[in-house]
Amino acid sequence: MRKTSALFSILLLIFIGKGTAQVTFFGEPVTFPPPVCYGLPVDANTIILPRPELLSRLKSASVKKADIRVTYHDFPSAAKTAFDYAVSLWASMITSPVPIRIDATWEKLPSGVLGSTGPSLYYRGFDGSSDVFKFFPVVLAERMLGRDINGEDQPDMYGSFSNDLSLWYFGTDGNCPSGKYDFVTTVLHELCHGLGFVRSFTYYSATREGDYGLGSTGIPVIFDKYVTNIYGLYLVDTNYYPRPSTLLGSALRSNKVYFDGIVARSANSGFNAKLYAPSKWDQGSSIAHLDDSKYDGTVNGLMTHATQTMEVIHDPGPIALGILGDLGWIHTWIKHDTLPDIEDLTSRVTVRAVVTSDTALSRNSVKLYFSSDTFRTSSVKPLLPTGNPNEFSADIPLTKLGQRIFYYISVKDTFQRLFTAPSGAPDFVYSFYIGEDTIKPYIQHQPVPYVLDVADSVILEAVVRDNLGVDTAFIEYLVNKTPQPAIGLRHDSLVYYSASIPVRLAGITADDTIFYRIVAKDRSKAHNETRLPESGYFTLQVEPVPEPVRSYHNDFNSGTFDFLMNGFSIDQPSGFYTLGLHSEHPYRSPDMDNQKLNFTAQLRIPVILTGPATYMTFWEIALVEPGEENSAFGSTDFYDYVVVEGSKDGGSTWKPFAPGWDCRAYPEWLAQYNSSKDIRGNSLAVGDMSLFKVRVINLLSDPYFQQEDTVLIRFRLFSDPYAHGWGWAIDNIHIQDYVDVPSVSVTQENLSVFPNPASEYLYVSLKGLPVRDKVTLTIVNLLGQLQWSETLSGTQNDVALKIPVQQWKDGMYLITLYTASGNVSRRLVISH
C-alpha cells in the first residue's frame, strides 16, 4: 500500500458521506533506525527526583493520563520493576486516548551502549495532524487521530536494553551506587525517544554531505521541522540548506544547532534549546539529544546523549517536555462533520465544529474561511460558541445555484500556534456543491466467476459511495434466463457493502449459470443510478464438485482442469521451463483507498484431512509487496500477501491453514522485489525458476480443522491499494501424499557433464535426486536463450541423459539443474 497521493488542483480533501471522513495517509508508514543511548563510566553524583506534583500523581491511580502497556522479552524481575516505575512516570505526564504499546527486549548490545528505543512506524498526511507534510511517530499519529492505526496488537515503539547485569542499579529510590547506571533513568530517556524525540538527519562521511528524510521519501520527521542553526535558519529550509549538501553537513557538525519551538522556548525562559551536534558525526546520537556541555547535571540533563554512572534523573525536565509539546503532545483538535452537497438553494448553511485542546485557546481565534473561486478571493467569519460544550458555529451565506463552496476552519492556542481543519489548510480544504446533483454513485466490484454447487451461498462484495450519500444498493440476478427477486446489499461499514446469493439452499445445481449486476441509487432528487456492469451481467458459473480424495498431487506438466481460477492461470512465463500455476504477472492493485482485490486458484476436488501426515507442500515464488518491518499477518501494515485457505462449508467461508506471507519470507525474494521499481513504487522485478522455495503447511495446525474434515483448498493473493509486484508462482503441489521437505541442499556433485568441450553428444549425469519430486534441467547460451530443457517427474535418484549437440553453435553455454532444495549450474563449451 505504498502510494503517492493524487489530489484535486487545489488539493481538495475527499470525504465519504456526511460526517464520515476517510482518514487518508500520504504514502505508507515507514520505519527508521532508533537513536542510541551510550554509557559514560564516570560517576556523576547527580540526583534529580520527580517533581512533587509527579510524585503525588504516582500515588493516585485516578490521575494516570496514559495507558502504557509493555511486552517484555527475557527481562529479569528487578529490571521489570524498574521499567514499570519509569513507565508510571511517563503515564502521569502525557495523555493519549489510545493505549501506548512498548515491545522491550533484554539482550546483548554493543560495548558502551545502554539502550536503543524508537517508534515502530511513522505516518504522515493524515487529517488531524499539525503538519501534513511531516512524518509523525505512530504514538503521536494515534493520539491526534484518537484511534489505533497500526493494529491493536502491534507495538508503537521497540526498545532494546543491555542484558549486562553488572551495569545496572534497579532501585527506584535514586540511591544509585558508584560505578552503576541507574536503570530508571535510562528507561525514561529511551521512552522519550519513542514518544518522538527523534530526528531523521544523517551525514555521509564520504561526501561530507548532510541530508534528512525517512527512507527514500526525503520527507523529515516533525522533530526536524524545529531544528535551526545559531541564526535561527531552519535546517530543512532548502532555500538555505539544499539536500543533500556539504552546507547542511557542516551545519549538522557545527556544535551550534538548536531546537526552536514555541512551547520549548516557553519552558526555557524564552530561549531555544541547544542540541548535541559534535564535530564528529554520531549516527546514533547527533541532533537526537540535548547538548551535554550545557545541560549535564541540570534538571534538563535526562536527554543528553550519554548517561553517566551514578547519574539519577527521574524527571524529563521542562525543555524535553516542551519539545514533546511542540511535536504534538500539546495539541488542539477541531472536530467537524463536513457539509454534504445540497440541491436546494437556501439563504445559508451552518458550519459547526467542536474544538478541544491540551491548553487554552487564544481569545476569539476560532475562524471560518470560505470562498467560491478556489480561494483566489475569500471571506472570513468568527465561529462563535453555541452553548454546547466546546462547540462553535458560523454561517456561510449562499447566493446562487451551480457553484462549489470551499472552506476551512482555523484556531490558535495560547502559544499562538495555528491549527486547521482540514489539516494543511489552505492547501487542503473542504468543499460542497449547491445545485442539481448529476453525479452517479461509484461502484467498485471484483467479479466472482464461479461457485461450487455444494456452497450454501456465494458472497458478493462491493465498494459503493456517492457525494450525497447512497440511498439503496442491491443485486439484480437471473438463474439461467429466469429473473430472481433482487437482493439488497448490506452496508457493512464506511463504503463496504455485501450480499449473499443462495446456491444450494435455492436448489441451484451444477451447470446452472447465475447472471448478476450491482445497482446503486443516490439520495438526489433524480435518484441517480449506476449499474455495474453498465450493460449486461457478470457471469457466475456453478461448478460441480468431484468426490473427495485423501491425497492429491499436481506438477502441471500435462495441464489440468482441477482448478477454478480468478486472476490465475496455468502458464509458462519467460524464465520458466515448465508449466505451473501463476497469478497475473504483474498482479493488479487498486488505485483508490478502501479498495482491495483478491486473486484465487481453488482446487475443485475436496480433500479429506487424514492424519497424521496432514501436510501439503508446494514450490513457490511470492514477489508480492512487503509489509512493514515486524508487521504481522492481519495487521494494517502487512499490505499484500499470499495465503492458503480451507473451507468446510463448500466455499461460503474460508479460514487460513497458516498465517499469510509476503516477499519477506526469504531474503532472495525481498532483494529481488526491491531490485527495480517504477516512480509509483511498484516493483518491476520478475521471478524465475532460481527463486523457487518449498512451502510446507500443516493442515491441522489450526484447531478449526480436524481429522476427517472434508475441505476445499484455495490459494489467494490479496492486493491492497497502490503498490504491487510480480506476483505468485506455484508448482509441484503435494497434499497428504508425502512431505516434500528437502533435507540436503543440491550441490555440484549432483550434476556432472562430459565431455566438456562437447561436439557430437553431451552426456549429463544427475545423482542423488529427490525421489518423486520434479526437477528441471535447462541449457542456455550466453544471451540467455533457451537451447534445451527437460523436466523429470517421479524419477529415480540417478538419471543419465544423452543430448545431441551437433547442430549447436560453437561457444559457451550454461547448464542448470533446478530442484526444490536449490539450484546448481555448470559451464560447458560446444566446439566442433
Sequence and secondary structure as in RCSB ss.txt:
>XXXX:A:sequence
MRKTSALFSILLLIFIGKGTAQVTFFGEPVTFPPPVCYGLPVDANTIILPRPELLSRLKSASVKKADIRVTYHDF
PSAAKTAFDYAVSLWASMITSPVPIRIDATWEKLPSGVLGSTGPSLYYRGFDGSSDVFKFFPVVLAERMLGRDIN
GEDQPDMYGSFSNDLSLWYFGTDGNCPSGKYDFVTTVLHELCHGLGFVRSFTYYSATREGDYGLGSTGIPVIFDK
YVTNIYGLYLVDTNYYPRPSTLLGSALRSNKVYFDGIVARSANSGFNAKLYAPSKWDQGSSIAHLDDSKYDGTVN
GLMTHATQTMEVIHDPGPIALGILGDLGWIHTWIKHDTLPDIEDLTSRVTVRAVVTSDTALSRNSVKLYFSSDTF
RTSSVKPLLPTGNPNEFSADIPLTKLGQRIFYYISVKDTFQRLFTAPSGAPDFVYSFYIGEDTIKPYIQHQPVPY
VLDVADSVILEAVVRDNLGVDTAFIEYLVNKTPQPAIGLRHDSLVYYSASIPVRLAGITADDTIFYRIVAKDRSK
AHNETRLPESGYFTLQVEPVPEPVRSYHNDFNSGTFDFLMNGFSIDQPSGFYTLGLHSEHPYRSPDMDNQKLNFT
AQLRIPVILTGPATYMTFWEIALVEPGEENSAFGSTDFYDYVVVEGSKDGGSTWKPFAPGWDCRAYPEWLAQYNS
SKDIRGNSLAVGDMSLFKVRVINLLSDPYFQQEDTVLIRFRLFSDPYAHGWGWAIDNIHIQDYVDVPSVSVTQEN
LSVFPNPASEYLYVSLKGLPVRDKVTLTIVNLLGQLQWSETLSGTQNDVALKIPVQQWKDGMYLITLYTASGNVS
RRLVISH
>XXXX:A:secstr
        TT B    STT      SS  B      EEEE S   EEE   HHHHHHHT GGG    EEEEEES 
 HHHHHHHHHHHHHHHTT   SS EEEEEEEE   TTEEEEEEES EE S TT S TTSBEEHHHHHHHHTS  S
 TTS SEEEEEE  GGGEE  SSS   TT EEHHHHHHHHHHHHTT     EEETTTTEEE  STTS   BGGGG
GEEETTS BTT TTTS SSBHHHHHHHTSS EEE  HHHHHHTTT  EEB   SS  TTTTTSSB HHHHTTSTT
GGGBSEEETTEEE S HHHHHHHHIIIIIS EEEE      BSS  SEEEEEEEEEESS B TT  EEEEESSTT
SS EEEE EE SSTTEEEEEEE   SSEEEEEEEEEEBTT  EEEESTTTTTSBEEEEES      EEE     E
EETT SEEEEEEEEE SS EEEEEEEEEETTEE   EE EEEETTEEEEEEESGGGT  TT EEEEEEEEEESST
T  EEEESSSS EEEEEE     BS EEE  TT  S EEEESEEEE  TT SS EEEE SS    SSTT  EEEE
EEEEEEEE  SS  EEEEEEEEE     TT  TTSTT  SEEEEEEESSTTSS EESS  B GGGSHHHHHHHHT
 B TTS B     GGG EEEEEETTSSTTS TT EEEEEEEEEE SS   SEEEEEEEEESS      S   GGG
EEEESSSBSSEEEEEE S  TT EEEEEEEETT  EEEEEEEES  S EEEEEE TTS SEEEEEEEEETTEEEE
EEEEE  
